[in-house]
Amino acid sequence: MNPQPLETPRGWRDRQSRNERLFQFIAALVVLFALGVLVTLLAKTLLDGASRLGWDFLTSYPSRRAANAGILPALIGSFYLMILTAIISIPIGIGAAIYLEEFGKRNAVSSFIEINISNLAGVPSIIYGLLGLQVFVRFLQMERSLLAGACTLSLLALPVIITASRESLRSVPRSIREGSLALGATQWQTVQRQTLPIAFPSMLTGVILALSRVIGETAPIITIGAFAMVTQLPNNLFAEFTALPIQVFDWVSRPQKAFHENSAAAVIVLLALLLTMNAIAIWLRNRYQKQFNF
């Protein structure tokens, strides 16, 4: 038998180049398909809801007549929910990340906590809703209030904030910590004046991701019993509330086409609110990044 000729280096490089071009072509097709679906959904939403957008739609209360229905309680409720969720989850999340990364000891307990935090980031949101229903609504007797909704959504945001904040702290060069300690600063002073200001811009990325996920969640606040129709604005932490995702879910489940147009218009407002939040957070991140160029 004649031995098979060995492949030349040039032939091997040509084959690798063809495989690379094929992979790039397939990856480009996948990206274009995803973008096409996204553009299609956005275009249909804009076409369906653009006619309902207006000042009356933003400042009116829900109604059984689609032409008179508005999103004022849902819009204000979503705004309050985001503010309260940020107030609760950001200090706790960043504080937990600082302790685990800067002060906590490396042992079996810390490893167990790290694994569970990573796993919690992938838990379905309905589970957080059930937990919030049992703990905040029933056990702590917050009822179906704005505070109960914010606490439930904070549970959803915390794993993302903690994980992103820890990665941000790890990215700070160790030489900065060592230099600060060598000059006589305590560990807390080093974290407060050196490590945290440098890591804070990257931490904002985690906050953006967490709040972006929270603002569109429907399952947790449905589970704790948020109202689909509220005829007054929340005036305290224990008031009844609704949110834009709840309002969209209620309208889209109705058979009338006019309510579907209302839901599309509410989705546009929700997207605008989300983009505004992201723009503010990105502006803050870029502002802090200019101060520490690492």
Phi, psi and chi 1 to 4 in degrees:
 res  aa     phi    psi   chi1   chi2   chi3   chi4
   1 MET       -  137.0  -64.1  179.5   62.1      -
   2 ASN   -80.2  132.8  -65.7  -32.2      -      -
   3 PRO   -67.0  145.1   24.7  -33.1      -      -
   4 GLN   -69.5  134.7  -65.6  -67.7  -27.6      -
   5 PRO   -66.9  139.9   23.3  -33.0      -      -
   6 LEU   -71.6  145.1  -64.0  176.2      -      -
   7 GLU   -71.9  134.0 -173.2  176.3   14.9      -
   8 THR   -75.4  155.6   63.6      -      -      -
   9 PRO   -57.5  -36.0  -26.0   35.0      -      -
  10 ARG   -67.3  -41.3 -178.5  175.5  179.8  179.8
  11 GLY   -64.2  -37.6      -      -      -      -
  12 TRP   -65.9  -41.0 -179.5   83.1      -      -
  13 ARG   -66.0  -37.8  -73.0 -165.0  -60.7  -91.7
  14 ASP   -64.1  -41.3  -68.7  -19.0      -      -
  15 ARG   -66.0  -41.4 -177.6  164.6   56.4   84.7
  16 GLN   -64.3  -36.9  -70.1  -63.8  107.3      -
  17 SER   -66.2  -41.1  178.8      -      -      -
  18 ARG   -63.7  -43.0  -72.3 -165.4  -59.7  -89.8
  19 ASN   -62.5  -38.6  -67.4  -21.9      -      -
  20 GLU   -66.3  -42.5 -177.2  178.3   -9.9      -
  21 ARG   -65.4  -38.0  -71.6 -164.7  -62.9  -90.8
  22 LEU   -64.1  -42.3  178.1   61.3      -      -
  23 PHE   -64.0  -42.1  176.9   78.0      -      -
  24 GLN   -63.5  -38.4  -68.8  176.0  -10.7      -
  25 PHE   -64.7  -44.3  176.8   74.1      -      -
  26 ILE   -64.9  -42.3  -65.3  173.2      -      -
  27 ALA   -63.0  -40.7      -      -      -      -
  28 ALA   -63.9  -39.1      -      -      -      -
  29 LEU   -63.2  -41.7  -75.5 -179.9      -      -
  30 VAL   -62.9  -44.8  172.5      -      -      -
  31 VAL   -63.2  -44.3  172.2      -      -      -
  32 LEU   -63.8  -37.5  -70.6  174.9      -      -
  33 PHE   -64.7  -45.3  175.8   76.8      -      -
  34 ALA   -62.5  -43.1      -      -      -      -
  35 LEU   -64.8  -38.1  -70.8  176.1      -      -
  36 GLY   -62.6  -44.2      -      -      -      -
  37 VAL   -62.4  -43.6  172.7      -      -      -
  38 LEU   -62.8  -46.1  177.4   61.6      -      -
  39 VAL   -62.9  -39.9  169.9      -      -      -
  40 THR   -61.9  -45.7  -58.0      -      -      -
  41 LEU   -63.7  -43.4  -69.8  174.5      -      -
  42 LEU   -65.0  -41.3  -70.3  175.9      -      -
  43 ALA   -64.1  -43.2      -      -      -      -
  44 LYS   -65.6  -40.1 -171.6  175.9 -172.3  -50.3
  45 THR   -63.6  -42.4  -58.2      -      -      -
  46 LEU   -65.3  -41.7  -70.8  172.2      -      -
  47 LEU   -66.4  -39.0  -69.7  174.7      -      -
  48 ASP   -74.6  -35.7  -68.0  -17.5      -      -
  49 GLY  -103.9   -9.6      -      -      -      -
  50 ALA   -62.0  -34.7      -      -      -      -
  51 SER   -68.9  -22.2   60.1      -      -      -
  52 ARG   -92.4  -13.3  -72.6  -69.0  -67.5  126.4
  53 LEU   -69.6  135.7  -72.6  176.2      -      -
  54 GLY   172.7  172.2      -      -      -      -
  55 TRP   -64.2  -37.1 -173.7 -111.1      -      -
  56 ASP   -64.2  -37.4  -69.2  -21.8      -      -
  57 PHE   -66.0  -36.5 -178.3   72.6      -      -
  58 LEU   -77.7  -25.8  -63.8  176.3      -      -
  59 THR  -111.0    6.8   57.5      -      -      -
  60 SER  -101.0  159.4  -60.3      -      -      -
  61 TYR   -91.4  161.5  -72.3   82.4      -      -
  62 PRO   -60.3  150.6  -22.6   32.9      -      -
  63 SER  -147.5  157.1  172.3      -      -      -
  64 ARG   -74.9  -14.3  -62.4 -173.9 -176.6  -83.2
  65 ARG   -97.6  122.1  -64.1 -176.6   58.9 -173.5
  66 ALA   -61.5  -35.5      -      -      -      -
  67 ALA   -67.1  -24.3      -      -      -      -
  68 ASN  -102.5   -3.4  -61.3  -27.8      -      -
  69 ALA   -76.6  144.8      -      -      -      -
  70 GLY  -137.8 -178.2      -      -      -      -
  71 ILE  -122.4   18.4   60.1  168.9      -      -
  72 LEU   -57.5  -51.2 -179.8   60.8      -      -
  73 PRO   -62.1  -37.9  -21.9   34.2      -      -
  74 ALA   -68.6  -38.8      -      -      -      -
  75 LEU   -66.1  -47.3 -177.8   61.0      -      -
  76 ILE   -65.4  -39.6  -61.3  -60.8      -      -
  77 GLY   -62.5  -42.1      -      -      -      -
  78 SER   -64.4  -39.7  -69.5      -      -      -
  79 PHE   -63.7  -46.7  178.0   75.7      -      -
  80 TYR   -63.8  -39.7  -74.5  165.6      -      -
  81 LEU   -60.3  -43.7  -89.2  179.4      -      -
  82 MET   -66.8  -39.9  -72.0  -58.1   99.4      -
  83 ILE   -63.8  -48.3  -64.7  -63.1      -      -
  84 LEU   -65.8  -40.1  -73.1  174.5      -      -
  85 THR   -63.0  -41.4  -59.4      -      -      -
  86 ALA   -65.5  -41.7      -      -      -      -
  87 ILE   -62.7  -36.9  -69.3  173.9      -      -
  88 ILE   -80.9  -47.6  -64.7  170.6      -      -
  89 SER   -83.6  -34.6   60.4      -      -      -
  90 ILE   -66.5  -51.4  -67.5  176.2      -      -
  91 PRO   -61.7  -42.0  -20.8   32.9      -      -
  92 ILE   -66.5  -43.9  -64.5  176.1      -      -
  93 GLY   -64.8  -48.1      -      -      -      -
  94 ILE   -67.3  -39.5  -66.0  179.2      -      -
  95 GLY   -62.3  -42.9      -      -      -      -
  96 ALA   -63.7  -39.9      -      -      -      -
  97 ALA   -64.8  -41.5      -      -      -      -
  98 ILE   -63.1  -44.3  -68.6  173.5      -      -
  99 TYR   -64.4  -47.4  174.4   78.0      -      -
 100 LEU   -64.9  -34.9  -68.7  172.1      -      -
 101 GLU   -90.7  -33.6 -164.7   62.4   32.3      -
 102 GLU  -106.4  -31.4  -58.8  -68.3  -24.8      -
 103 PHE  -117.7  -27.5  -62.0   96.9      -      -
 104 GLY   -69.6  148.2      -      -      -      -
 105 LYS   -83.5  148.5  -63.9 -179.4  179.2 -180.0
 106 ARG   -85.5   99.6  -54.2  -62.3  179.5 -175.8
 107 ASN  -147.3 -171.0   50.3   33.0      -      -
 108 ALA   -65.0  -34.8      -      -      -      -
 109 VAL   -66.2  -45.6  175.6      -      -      -
 110 SER   -64.9  -37.7   62.8      -      -      -
 111 SER   -63.5  -40.9  -60.7      -      -      -
 112 PHE   -62.3  -42.0  177.7   77.0      -      -
 113 ILE   -65.0  -42.4  -66.5  174.0      -      -
 114 GLU   -62.1  -43.7  -69.9  177.4    8.9      -
 115 ILE   -62.5  -42.4  -67.3  172.8      -      -
 116 ASN   -69.8  -35.1  -79.9  -84.1      -      -
 117 ILE   -63.7  -42.5  -70.3  174.2      -      -
 118 SER   -64.0  -39.3  -59.8      -      -      -
 119 ASN   -69.4  -35.7  -69.4  -24.3      -      -
 120 LEU   -64.2  -27.2  -75.5  173.8      -      -
 121 ALA   -64.9  -22.3      -      -      -      -
 122 GLY  -104.4    6.4      -      -      -      -
 123 VAL   -72.8  136.2  171.1      -      -      -
 124 PRO   -58.0  145.5  -23.8   32.8      -      -
 125 SER   -65.6  -25.5   58.8      -      -      -
 126 ILE   -63.4  -30.2 -173.0   66.9      -      -
 127 ILE   -65.3  -40.9  -56.1  -60.0      -      -
 128 TYR   -64.5  -35.1  -69.5   99.3      -      -
 129 GLY   -63.5  -43.1      -      -      -      -
 130 LEU   -64.7  -39.4  -65.5  172.1      -      -
 131 LEU   -64.7  -43.9  179.2   61.8      -      -
 132 GLY   -63.6  -37.3      -      -      -      -
 133 LEU   -62.3  -43.0  175.6   64.7      -      -
 134 GLN   -75.7  -42.4 -174.2   62.7   35.3      -
 135 VAL   -84.2  -54.9  175.0      -      -      -
 136 PHE   -83.0  -44.2  -57.7  121.6      -      -
 137 VAL   -75.5  -46.6  176.6      -      -      -
 138 ARG   -94.3  -54.2  -64.8  176.4  178.8  172.0
 139 PHE   -68.9  -49.7 -179.3   73.3      -      -
 140 LEU   -85.1   -3.4  -62.7  178.8      -      -
 141 GLN    57.0   41.9  -62.2 -177.6   -6.6      -
 142 MET   -80.9  -10.8  -66.2 -178.5 -178.5      -
 143 GLU    60.0 -162.5  -58.3  -58.6  -29.7      -
 144 ARG   -88.3   67.8  -64.3 -177.1  -70.3 -179.8
 145 SER  -109.9  169.5   64.0      -      -      -
 146 LEU   -61.9  -39.7 -172.3   65.4      -      -
 147 LEU   -65.7  -40.2 -178.0   59.4      -      -
 148 ALA   -62.9  -40.0      -      -      -      -
 149 GLY   -65.0  -42.0      -      -      -      -
 150 ALA   -66.0  -40.9      -      -      -      -
 151 CYS   -64.2  -40.0  -69.8      -      -      -
 152 THR   -65.0  -44.6  -57.4      -      -      -
 153 LEU   -68.3  -28.1  -66.2  178.6      -      -
 154 SER   -64.7  -37.5  -63.7      -      -      -
 155 LEU   -59.8  -35.2  -64.3  177.4      -      -
 156 LEU   -70.7  -33.7 -168.8   65.6      -      -
 157 ALA   -85.3  -27.4      -      -      -      -
 158 LEU   -57.9  -47.3  -84.5  173.4      -      -
 159 PRO   -58.7  -39.6  -24.2   34.6      -      -
 160 VAL   -66.9  -44.0  179.6      -      -      -
 161 ILE   -65.1  -43.6  -65.7  176.3      -      -
 162 ILE   -63.4  -47.0  -66.3  173.6      -      -
 163 THR   -62.9  -46.9  -57.9      -      -      -
 164 ALA   -65.9  -37.2      -      -      -      -
 165 SER   -68.0  -38.3  -61.6      -      -      -
 166 ARG   -65.4  -40.8  -67.2 -167.3   65.5 -173.5
 167 GLU   -64.5  -35.2  -67.3  -62.4  -32.2      -
 168 SER   -66.2  -40.8  -58.9      -      -      -
 169 LEU   -66.7  -36.0  -69.1  170.2      -      -
 170 ARG   -67.5  -26.6  -71.0  174.0 -175.7  171.0
 171 SER   -76.3  -13.5   65.9      -      -      -
 172 VAL   -72.0  128.3  177.4      -      -      -
 173 PRO   -56.9  136.3  -22.8   32.5      -      -
 174 ARG   -64.5  -26.4  178.2  153.9  -65.6  -83.0
 175 SER   -60.7  -30.0   59.1      -      -      -
 176 ILE   -67.3  -43.9  -66.7  177.8      -      -
 177 ARG   -62.5  -46.5  -63.4 -179.5  176.4   88.7
 178 GLU   -64.5  -39.1  -65.5  172.8  -10.0      -
 179 GLY   -64.8  -41.4      -      -      -      -
 180 SER   -65.3  -43.3  177.5      -      -      -
 181 LEU   -66.4  -35.5  -65.6  172.2      -      -
 182 ALA   -67.3  -26.9      -      -      -      -
 183 LEU   -84.4    2.2  -68.8  173.9      -      -
 184 GLY   102.8    2.1      -      -      -      -
 185 ALA   -73.9  148.9      -      -      -      -
 186 THR   -76.4  170.6   63.3      -      -      -
 187 GLN   -64.9  -39.5 -171.3  171.4    4.6      -
 188 TRP   -66.4  -40.8  170.2 -116.9      -      -
 189 GLN   -63.4  -36.8  -71.4  173.7  -27.4      -
 190 THR   -64.0  -43.4  -60.3      -      -      -
 191 VAL   -66.6  -43.8  171.5      -      -      -
 192 GLN   -69.0  -40.1 -178.6 -176.0   13.4      -
 193 ARG  -104.8  -14.6  -59.9  177.5 -176.9  178.3
 194 GLN  -121.1  -61.8  -58.8  -63.7  -32.5      -
 195 THR   -67.0  -50.7  -52.4      -      -      -
 196 LEU   -64.5  -44.5 -172.8   57.5      -      -
 197 PRO   -60.7  -34.3  -24.9   35.4      -      -
 198 ILE   -72.5  -39.2  -63.0  172.6      -      -
 199 ALA   -81.0  -16.7      -      -      -      -
 200 PHE   -60.0  -41.5 -172.9   70.2      -      -
 201 PRO   -57.4  -40.7  -25.7   35.4      -      -
 202 SER   -71.0  -31.8  -61.7      -      -      -
 203 MET   -61.2  -35.1  -71.4 -179.9  177.5      -
 204 LEU   -60.9  -28.7  -79.7  176.2      -      -
 205 THR   -62.6  -44.2  -58.2      -      -      -
 206 GLY   -63.5  -38.4      -      -      -      -
 207 VAL   -64.0  -41.4  172.8      -      -      -
 208 ILE   -59.2  -48.4  -66.9  169.9      -      -
 209 LEU   -61.7  -42.8  -66.7  174.9      -      -
 210 ALA   -65.8  -49.0      -      -      -      -
 211 LEU   -69.9  -30.3  -65.4 -178.0      -      -
 212 SER   -65.7  -36.2  -62.2      -      -      -
 213 ARG   -70.3  -40.4  178.8 -172.8  179.5 -173.0
 214 VAL   -68.4  -39.7  163.4      -      -      -
 215 ILE   -63.7  -25.6 -166.3  174.8      -      -
 216 GLY  -101.6    5.1      -      -      -      -
 217 GLU   -75.7  134.7  -75.2  -69.1  -12.8      -
 218 THR  -112.6  -40.7  -52.3      -      -      -
 219 ALA   -57.5  -47.0      -      -      -      -
 220 PRO   -62.3  -43.2  -21.6   33.3      -      -
 221 ILE   -78.4  -23.4   48.0 -179.1      -      -
 222 ILE   -68.6  -40.5  -75.1 -179.3      -      -
 223 THR   -63.6  -39.8  -54.5      -      -      -
 224 ILE   -79.7   -5.0   66.3  171.7      -      -
 225 GLY    97.6   32.9      -      -      -      -
 226 ALA   -64.7  146.5      -      -      -      -
 227 PHE   -83.4  141.9  -64.7   86.8      -      -
 228 ALA   -79.8  -28.4      -      -      -      -
 229 MET  -131.5  116.3 -179.4  176.8  -69.9      -
 230 VAL  -121.5  130.1  175.9      -      -      -
 231 THR  -101.0    7.1   57.0      -      -      -
 232 GLN  -145.4  156.5   59.9 -177.1    3.2      -
 233 LEU   -81.4  145.7  -59.3 -179.7      -      -
 234 PRO   -67.5  129.5   22.4  -31.6      -      -
 235 ASN  -116.2    2.6   53.4   11.0      -      -
 236 ASN  -157.7  173.5   60.0   72.1      -      -
 237 LEU   -68.1  -20.7  -65.0  178.5      -      -
 238 PHE  -107.3   18.5  -65.1   94.6      -      -
 239 ALA   -81.7  157.5      -      -      -      -
 240 GLU   -66.1  152.2  -61.7  175.8   -7.3      -
 241 PHE  -150.0  163.5   77.1  100.5      -      -
 242 THR  -138.9  175.0 -172.9      -      -      -
 243 ALA  -144.6  163.9      -      -      -      -
 244 LEU   -58.4  -43.7  -77.3  172.9      -      -
 245 PRO   -59.8  -36.7  -25.0   34.8      -      -
 246 ILE   -65.8  -43.0  -61.9  -68.8      -      -
 247 GLN   -64.5  -41.7 -166.6   66.6   73.9      -
 248 VAL   -62.1  -45.0  171.1      -      -      -
 249 PHE   -61.0  -40.2  176.1   79.0      -      -
 250 ASP   -66.4  -45.0  177.1   62.5      -      -
 251 TRP   -69.9  -39.9  -79.5  -20.8      -      -
 252 VAL   -71.2  -19.7   80.6      -      -      -
 253 SER   -83.2   -6.1   61.6      -      -      -
 254 ARG   -88.2  150.6  -59.9 -170.7 -177.7 -171.2
 255 PRO   -76.8  -22.0   26.5  -33.5      -      -
 256 GLN   -70.2  136.7  -64.1   89.7  -17.7      -
 257 LYS   -65.4  -32.7 -177.3  179.9  178.6 -179.0
 258 ALA   -62.4  -36.7      -      -      -      -
 259 PHE   -70.1  -30.3  -79.1  110.9      -      -
 260 HIS   -65.6  -37.4  -64.5  174.1      -      -
 261 GLU   -65.5  -37.8  -65.4  176.2   -6.4      -
 262 ASN   -62.5  -41.1  -73.5   -8.9      -      -
 263 SER   -64.7  -38.6   67.0      -      -      -
 264 ALA   -63.9  -40.6      -      -      -      -
 265 ALA   -65.6  -38.2      -      -      -      -
 266 ALA   -66.0  -35.7      -      -      -      -
 267 VAL   -63.4  -40.0  168.7      -      -      -
 268 ILE   -61.8  -43.2  -64.4  173.1      -      -
 269 VAL   -64.1  -40.6  175.2      -      -      -
 270 LEU   -63.2  -42.1 -177.7   61.0      -      -
 271 LEU   -63.9  -40.5  -71.2  174.0      -      -
 272 ALA   -63.9  -40.1      -      -      -      -
 273 LEU   -65.0  -40.7 -178.3   60.6      -      -
 274 LEU   -64.5  -45.1  173.9   61.7      -      -
 275 LEU   -64.9  -35.6  -67.7  175.3      -      -
 276 THR   -65.3  -44.7  -58.6      -      -      -
 277 MET   -60.0  -45.8  -71.7  172.0   47.4      -
 278 ASN   -63.2  -40.2  -72.5   -9.3      -      -
 279 ALA   -63.7  -41.7      -      -      -      -
 280 ILE   -64.0  -44.1  -65.9  173.0      -      -
 281 ALA   -65.5  -40.2      -      -      -      -
 282 ILE   -66.6  -38.1  -68.7  171.6      -      -
 283 TRP   -62.5  -43.7  176.3   76.5      -      -
 284 LEU   -63.8  -40.9  -70.2  172.7      -      -
 285 ARG   -63.4  -45.9 -177.2 -176.4   64.2 -172.9
 286 ASN   -65.4  -33.3  -67.2  -22.9      -      -
 287 ARG   -65.4  -42.9 -178.5 -179.9  178.4 -177.5
 288 TYR   -72.0  -32.8  -80.1  102.6      -      -
 289 GLN   -64.7  -28.6  -79.4  179.7  -22.7      -
 290 LYS   -67.9  -24.9  -68.1  179.5  180.0  178.5
 291 GLN   -78.6  -29.8  -61.2  179.3   13.9      -
 292 PHE  -130.4  103.2  -59.1   96.4      -      -
 293 ASN   -98.2   84.2 -172.7   19.3      -      -
 294 PHE  -119.7      -  -72.4   96.8      -      -
